[in-house]
Amino acid sequence: MENKVLLKKYLKKTGFTLILFLILFLFFQKGTYQIYVIRTNQKINAILEKVIEQYPNVSKNELIELLNSKSVKSSLASDYGIDINKESYLPENDRQLFWNILFSILFFLILIGVLGKLFLEYQNKKDKELQSIIKLIEQINRKNYEIDIDTMSEDEFSILKNEIYKTTLLLKEEAEVSKKDKLELKKSLSDISHQLKTPLSSILILLDNMIDNPNMEQKVREEFIHDIKREIMNIKFLVGTILKLAQLDSNTVKFLNEPVSISKLLTEAKENVQALCDLRNVYIEVYLDKESKINCDLKWQVEAITNILKNCVEHSFSNTNVTVHVVSTPLYVKIYIENIGNPIDRKDLPHIFKRFYKGKNSREDSIGIGLSLSKKIIESANGTIYVISNNEKTEFQITYFI
């Protein structure tokens, strides 16, 4: 951890204590030395006074020279049983040395005790912070995300606690999103069930009529078979679309990323809805300012554009055109798809790309899943989609960023 505040505080206290004790020890040593100096000088001064008194002919210069001389004869001291290299003439100095050693030992014991106390305080603080973090994690494991950030102290674990708090907020948000997703999934499954129930019920009714009436006219039987086929195709489309969305949601789709011609993309999408255009007498016109390419998966982007064209054709007035304009720049390729028909209600505009959402002007057999799938596919190719609708005109704006 980069910001170890508690450790820095401990090191500061330890360093301050060592410096303080070092200064005190130096003062103690200086005081001891001063005592030695005073005591020794007093004794030497007394001896010098006695010498001058007994031998007045001895000059002071001779005495000073004798004191400053480095050659010292130890025979006189040895006569009194004193080794001047190991012992002092003055017994007080020996006693002072004893107390000096005793106080030095005591001094360092006190120093060790203070440093030990600081270390124990540091360790206890760490243990308390660790226990606090463990309790926070236990609360998170119990899915209790209400953590009071104000109780977090400024120590070496503060950053860790803050990160835990951020993680907790993230987990709380994910838990709420997960709960919301479960509700959405429940609603989606309900919608899917309802969407499947209608065509399946129709198929069962038609099959029962055919079984109960073996002598049914051939023309009626063919109509029933045609209706059953239509319902089966609806089920196939619904299941296929849901499976595609599930693949996209789970990120299991491996998109091919290769240069794709916009002209080819729009041509294939247009061909996919040509039969619907003929049925509703709607014509699709495509205008390109210049030939351009985007990096994407052709098959999936054709699926997305097809769904949007299909939506536009279905909501267009008869004998009108769906116009497609393409604008290319060095930064993006923008596709405008416009139809003339009943506009999307203002309240529905923010929701039309939501899964299973059906707006005010949606057809009765609409599932509300095609535009959601298109948005998902376009975004996978670094694109965006936007819609505006008013005055009988609806325009989808698709932007692929290069």
C-alpha positions in Angstrom: 0.0 0.0 0.0 1.4 3.3 -1.1 0.2 5.5 1.7 1.2 3.7 4.9 0.1 6.4 7.3 0.2 4.3 10.4 3.7 3.0 9.6 4.9 6.5 8.9 3.6 7.7 12.3 5.3 4.8 14.1 8.6 5.5 12.3 8.3 9.2 13.2 7.7 8.5 16.8 10.5 5.9 16.9 13.0 8.3 15.2 12.0 11.2 17.6 12.4 8.9 20.6 15.8 7.7 19.5 17.0 11.3 18.8 15.6 12.5 22.2 17.3 9.6 24.1 20.6 10.2 22.2 20.6 13.8 23.2 19.8 13.0 26.8 22.6 10.3 26.8 25.1 12.8 25.4 24.1 15.3 28.2 24.5 12.5 30.7 27.9 11.6 29.4 29.0 15.2 29.4 27.8 15.7 33.0 29.7 12.6 34.1 32.8 13.8 32.4 32.4 17.2 34.0 32.2 15.5 37.4 35.5 13.7 36.6 37.1 16.9 35.6 36.1 18.9 38.6 37.0 16.2 41.1 40.4 15.5 39.5 41.3 19.2 39.1 40.4 19.8 42.7 42.7 17.1 43.9 45.6 18.2 41.5 45.1 21.8 42.6 45.4 20.7 46.3 48.6 18.8 45.5 50.1 21.8 43.7 49.3 24.1 46.5 51.0 21.7 48.9 54.1 21.3 46.7 54.5 25.1 46.4 54.0 25.5 50.2 56.7 22.8 50.9 59.0 23.7 48.1 58.9 27.4 47.4 61.9 27.2 45.0 59.8 25.1 42.5 58.6 27.5 39.8 55.0 27.3 38.5 56.4 26.8 35.0 58.0 23.6 36.1 54.7 22.4 37.7 52.8 23.2 34.5 55.4 21.5 32.4 55.1 18.4 34.7 51.3 18.4 34.3 51.6 18.7 30.5 54.2 16.0 30.2 53.1 12.8 28.5 55.8 10.6 30.2 54.4 9.4 33.5 56.3 7.1 35.9 54.1 4.6 37.6 56.5 3.5 40.3 55.1 5.8 42.9 51.5 4.7 42.2 52.6 1.0 42.3 54.1 1.6 45.7 50.5 2.2 46.9 49.1 -0.7 45.0 47.6 1.4 42.2 47.9 0.5 38.5 47.3 3.9 36.8 46.5 2.1 33.5 43.5 0.4 35.2 42.7 2.2 38.3 42.2 5.8 39.5 44.0 7.6 42.3 40.7 8.8 43.4 38.2 6.2 44.8 35.4 8.6 44.0 36.1 8.1 40.3 35.6 4.4 40.6 32.3 4.8 42.4 31.3 7.4 39.8 32.1 4.8 37.1 29.9 2.2 38.8 27.0 4.7 38.9 27.7 5.7 35.4 27.5 2.1 34.1 24.4 1.5 36.2 22.6 4.6 34.9 23.7 3.8 31.3 22.1 0.3 31.6 19.0 1.8 33.2 18.9 4.5 30.4 19.0 1.9 27.6 16.4 -0.3 29.4 14.1 2.7 29.5 14.8 3.3 25.8 14.0 -0.3 24.9 10.9 -0.1 27.0 9.7 3.1 25.2 10.5 1.7 21.8 8.7 -1.6 22.8 5.7 0.4 23.9 5.6 2.3 20.6 5.9 -1.0 18.7 3.1 -2.6 20.7 0.9 0.4 20.2 1.6 0.1 16.5 0.8 -3.6 16.4 -2.3 -3.1 18.5 -3.5 -0.4 16.1 -2.8 -2.7 13.2 -4.7 -5.5 14.8 -7.7 -3.3 15.6 -7.7 -2.0 12.0 -7.5 -5.6 10.7 -10.4 -6.7 12.9 -12.3 -3.7 11.7 -11.7 -4.6 8.1 -12.6 -8.3 8.8 -15.9 -7.1 10.3 -16.5 -4.9 7.2 -15.9 -7.9 4.9 -18.1 -10.1 7.1 -20.9 -7.5 6.8 -20.4 -7.5 3.0 -20.5 -11.3 2.9 -23.9 -11.1 4.7 -25.0 -8.7 2.0 -25.1 -5.8 4.4 -23.8 -2.9 2.3 -24.6 -0.1 4.8 -21.1 0.8 5.8 -20.4 4.0 7.7 -17.5 5.7 6.0 -17.2 8.3 8.8 -15.9 5.8 11.2 -12.8 5.1 9.1 -9.7 6.5 10.7 -6.7 8.0 8.9 -4.1 5.2 9.2 -2.3 2.9 6.8 -5.5 1.0 6.3 -7.6 4.0 5.3 -7.0 3.5 1.6 -7.8 -0.2 1.9 -11.0 0.8 3.8 -11.9 3.3 1.2 -11.4 0.7 -1.6 -13.5 -1.7 0.4 -16.2 1.0 0.6 -16.0 1.6 -3.1 -16.2 -2.1 -3.7 -19.2 -2.2 -1.4 -20.9 0.5 -3.3 -20.2 -1.4 -6.5 -21.5 -4.6 -5.1 -24.6 -2.8 -3.8 -25.2 -1.4 -7.2 -24.6 -4.7 -8.9 -27.0 -6.4 -6.4 -29.6 -3.8 -7.2 -29.0 -4.2 -10.9 -29.1 -8.0 -10.5 -32.4 -7.7 -8.7 -33.7 -5.4 -11.4 -32.3 -7.8 -14.1 -34.2 -10.7 -12.4 -37.4 -8.7 -12.5 -36.7 -7.8 -16.1 -36.0 -11.5 -16.9 -39.2 -12.5 -15.1 -41.1 -10.0 -17.1 -39.3 -11.0 -20.3 -40.1 -14.7 -19.7 -43.7 -13.7 -19.1 -43.7 -11.7 -22.4 -42.0 -14.6 -24.2 -44.5 -17.0 -22.8 -47.4 -14.8 -23.8 -45.9 -14.4 -27.3 -45.5 -18.1 -27.7 -48.8 -18.9 -26.2 -50.8 -17.0 -28.9 -49.3 -18.8 -32.0 -49.2 -22.1 -30.2 -52.9 -21.8 -29.3 -53.8 -20.9 -32.8 -51.9 -23.9 -34.1 -53.6 -26.2 -31.7 -57.1 -24.8 -32.6 -56.3 -25.2 -36.3 -55.0 -28.8 -35.8 -58.0 -29.7 -33.7 -60.4 -28.5 -36.4 -58.5 -30.5 -39.0 -58.6 -33.6 -36.8 -62.3 -33.2 -35.9 -63.2 -32.6 -39.5 -61.6 -35.3 -41.6 -63.9 -34.5 -44.5 -62.9 -30.8 -44.5 -62.8 -29.2 -47.9 -59.4 -29.2 -49.4 -59.4 -25.4 -49.9 -60.1 -24.8 -46.2 -57.6 -27.4 -45.2 -54.9 -25.7 -47.3 -55.8 -22.4 -45.7 -55.5 -23.9 -42.2 -52.1 -25.4 -43.2 -51.0 -22.0 -44.5 -52.1 -20.4 -41.2 -50.2 -23.0 -39.2 -47.1 -22.4 -41.3 -47.4 -18.7 -40.7 -47.7 -19.2 -36.9 -44.7 -21.6 -36.9 -42.6 -19.0 -38.8 -43.6 -16.4 -36.2 -42.5 -18.8 -33.4 -39.3 -19.5 -35.3 -38.6 -15.8 -35.7 -39.3 -15.1 -32.0 -37.1 -18.0 -30.7 -34.3 -17.1 -33.2 -34.3 -13.5 -32.1 -34.4 -14.3 -28.4 -31.4 -16.7 -28.9 -29.5 -14.0 -30.8 -30.1 -11.6 -28.0 -29.0 -14.2 -25.4 -25.8 -14.7 -27.4 -25.1 -11.0 -27.5 -25.9 -10.6 -23.8 -23.6 -13.4 -22.8 -20.8 -12.2 -25.1 -20.5 -15.6 -26.8 -20.8 -14.2 -30.3 -17.5 -14.0 -32.2 -17.9 -11.1 -34.7 -15.8 -11.1 -37.8 -14.1 -7.7 -38.1 -13.4 -7.1 -41.8 -14.0 -4.2 -44.3 -17.6 -4.3 -45.5 -19.0 -2.1 -48.3 -21.9 0.0 -47.2 -23.4 -0.5 -50.6 -23.3 -4.3 -50.2 -24.7 -4.0 -46.6 -27.7 -2.0 -47.7 -28.3 -4.1 -50.8 -28.6 -7.3 -48.8 -30.8 -5.7 -46.1 -33.0 -4.3 -48.8 -33.4 -7.7 -50.5 -34.5 -9.2 -47.1 -37.5 -6.9 -46.9 -38.3 -6.7 -50.6 -41.3 -9.1 -50.3 -42.7 -7.0 -47.5 -42.2 -3.9 -49.6 -44.1 -5.5 -52.5 -46.9 -6.5 -50.1 -47.3 -3.0 -48.7 -46.5 -1.2 -51.9 -43.6 0.6 -50.4 -40.4 1.4 -52.3 -36.9 1.7 -50.8 -34.6 4.3 -52.3 -30.8 4.4 -51.4 -28.6 7.4 -51.9 -24.8 7.2 -51.3 -22.7 10.3 -51.5 -19.7 8.0 -52.2 -18.7 4.4 -51.8 -17.3 3.7 -48.3 -16.5 0.8 -46.0 -16.7 0.0 -42.3 -15.1 -2.8 -40.3 -17.8 -5.1 -39.0 -19.5 -8.5 -39.3 -21.6 -8.3 -42.5 -24.1 -11.0 -41.5 -24.9 -9.4 -38.2 -25.1 -5.9 -39.5 -27.4 -7.0 -42.3 -29.6 -8.4 -39.6 -29.6 -5.1 -37.7 -30.3 -2.9 -40.8 -33.0 -5.4 -42.0 -34.9 -5.1 -38.7 -34.8 -1.3 -39.0 -36.0 -1.4 -42.7 -38.7 -3.9 -41.8 -39.9 -1.6 -39.0 -40.0 1.4 -41.3 -41.8 -0.5 -44.1 -44.4 -1.9 -41.7 -45.2 1.6 -40.4 -45.1 3.4 -43.7 -48.2 4.5 -45.6 -49.0 2.7 -48.8 -47.5 4.1 -52.0 -44.7 5.9 -50.1 -40.9 5.6 -50.1 -38.4 4.6 -47.4 -35.3 6.7 -48.2 -31.8 5.7 -47.1 -29.1 8.4 -47.2 -25.5 7.6 -46.5 -23.0 10.3 -45.5 -19.3 9.3 -45.3 -16.5 11.3 -43.5 -13.0 10.3 -42.5 -14.3 9.8 -38.9 -17.6 8.0 -39.4 -20.3 6.7 -41.8 -23.8 7.8 -41.0 -26.9 6.1 -42.4 -30.3 8.0 -42.3 -33.4 5.8 -42.8 -36.6 7.7 -43.1 -40.2 6.7 -43.7 -43.5 8.4 -44.0 -46.3 7.0 -41.8 -47.7 7.3 -38.3 -45.0 8.9 -36.1 -43.7 7.3 -33.0 -45.5 8.8 -29.9 -43.3 11.2 -28.0 -43.7 9.1 -24.8 -42.5 6.0 -26.6 -39.3 7.5 -28.2 -37.1 6.9 -25.1 -38.2 3.3 -24.9 -38.4 1.9 -28.4 -35.0 0.2 -28.2 -36.0 -1.6 -24.9 -36.6 -5.3 -25.1 -40.3 -6.4 -25.6 -41.4 -2.8 -25.6 -44.4 -2.1 -27.7 -45.3 1.5 -28.4 -48.7 3.1 -28.9 -48.7 2.6 -32.7 -47.2 -0.9 -32.7 -48.9 -3.6 -34.7 -51.0 -6.2 -32.8 -48.6 -9.0 -33.8 -45.5 -7.0 -32.9 -43.1 -8.6 -30.4 -41.1 -5.5 -29.6 -37.7 -7.2 -29.9 -36.4 -6.4 -33.4 -35.1 -2.8 -32.6 -33.6 -4.0 -29.4 -31.6 -6.6 -31.3 -30.6 -4.0 -33.9 -29.3 -1.6 -31.3 -27.2 -4.4 -29.6 -25.7 -5.4 -33.0 -24.9 -1.9 -34.1 -23.2 -1.0 -30.8 -21.0 -4.2 -31.1 -19.6 -2.6 -34.3 -18.6 0.6 -32.5 -21.8 2.3 -33.7 -24.8 4.2 -32.3 -28.4 4.5 -33.2 -30.8 7.3 -32.6 -34.4 8.0 -33.7 -36.5 11.2 -34.2 -40.2 11.2 -35.1 -42.7 13.9 -35.9 -45.1 15.1 -38.6 -45.7 11.7 -40.1 -41.9 11.2 -40.5 -39.6 8.9 -38.6 -35.9 8.9 -39.1 -33.4 6.4 -37.7 -29.8 7.7 -37.6 -27.1 5.0 -37.5 -23.5 6.1 -37.0 -20.5 3.8 -37.5 -17.3 5.3 -36.2 -14.2 4.5 -38.2 
